[in-house]
Each structure stands twice: as C-alpha cells, then as structure tokens.
Amino acid sequence: MAAKNPFENLDKAFENRVRLQIMSVLVANERYDFNSLKELLSITDGNLASHLKALEKDEYIVVNKTFVGRKPNTNYAATEKGKKAFKQHIDALDQFLKLQRGK
C-alpha cells in the first residue's frame, strides 16, 4: 500500500546529490572503479571517498580491492539492499510527481 505522503519513503542516504549519483551509476552498471567514478562525477578523492564510506556503512555498496598488474584497483558495486533502497527512493519521488500532476 502506498504511503499517503510519498516523502515518508525517501531514504536519507540519497538526499545528498553525490550519493544519489553514485547509486545511479552503480545500479546501472555491474561495478565501477574509484577513478572512473571520480572522473564521471567531477569530484575530489576525499569527497568521493567520504560518500562511498557512508554508502558502505549503510551496506548499500560493497568494495572490492584488487591489483591490475602492480597497481591497486578499487571497484564498487551496489548490493541487493542498496538496489532495493534506491528503487524505493526513486519510486517515492515518482509517486510524489504523479500526485502533483493530479492536482
């Protein structure tokens, strides 16, 4: 059953633009590496790292560290929990927009 106020279904983790963008990329792609995310989102290492850490803490993403040759490579992927939370967040926004169009 849909909530009377769709905003009740919004997830605080995605209120931040950078986290919303990170999850959009990770839901659309199987995995993405740190440098590619940084370049795509045009943000600093520290800014990206702090947002990734927050999403990891919420268990919305998983981190996979490997080596490509001798260089470290860190990849990120959305978890099932993260995908579900993201979908619920987007659905709530969509529901709100539909309510506004109906007025």
N, C-alpha and C positions, 0 to 999 in steps of 0.2 A: 504494500500500500504506500502510495506517495505521501510524503510529508506535506502538511499544509503550507509550510514555509520551506521551500527548497534549500534555502541557505543553511538549514539545520544539517544538511548532508554534505556541506563543504568541509574539506579537510584542511586544517591549519597548516599542515606541511606544504601545501600547494598555494598558499596565499602569497608566497614570495615568488616573484617573476622568474628568478633564476631556477628555483626548484621545479616550477611548472615547466620551464623549457627543458630542463634535464630529463624529467619524466616523459615529456613528449617525445624526445629523441630516443630514449631507452624503450619506450613502448612500441615505437615504430621500427626499431632496429633490434636485432638479437643481442648485440653488445656494442659498446662504443669505448674507445680508449680516451685517456685523460687529455692528451694533447689535441686530439680531434675535437673533443667537447669544448676545450678552452678556445680553440680557433673558431669553431662554429658559433659559440655564444659571445665571443669577443670580451672575455673577462680575464682577470688575473689568476695566477696559480692559487694564491691564497683564498680568493673569493670562491673559486670553484671548489677547492678542497673543503672549505667550511660547509658549503651546501651539500656536497657529496657525503660528508660525515654525518650531517643531520638526517639525510635520507637513509643512510646505512643504519643509523641508530634506531630509526623507526622500522627497520627491516623491510624497506621498500626497494632497496637495491642490494646487490652483492658485488663484492670486489674480487677480482681475480688477477693476481700478480704473477707475471711470467717474465722470461727473458727472451728477447729476439736477438740472437747472436749473443753479444755481451751486454746489450742494453736492456734495462728493465722496461717492461711494458705493463701498464695497469689498465685493465678493462673493467667496465661496469655493465651490469645487466639488471633489468627490473625483475623483482621477484613476483610470484603469483599474488602475494599480499599487496605489493606495490601496484601491480596492474589493476587489481580489483579496487583499491582505494582511489587510484587515478580515474578509473572509469566512473566510479560513484561521484567523484568530484565534478567531472565533465558532464555527467548526466544531470546533476543538480543545477549546474549553470544552464544547461539546455532547457530543463524544466522551467526555470525562472524566466528565460526568454520567451518560452511558449505562453506562460501566464501573462507576461507583459503584452504580447501581441494580441491576446484575447480581450484586453481591456478596451 
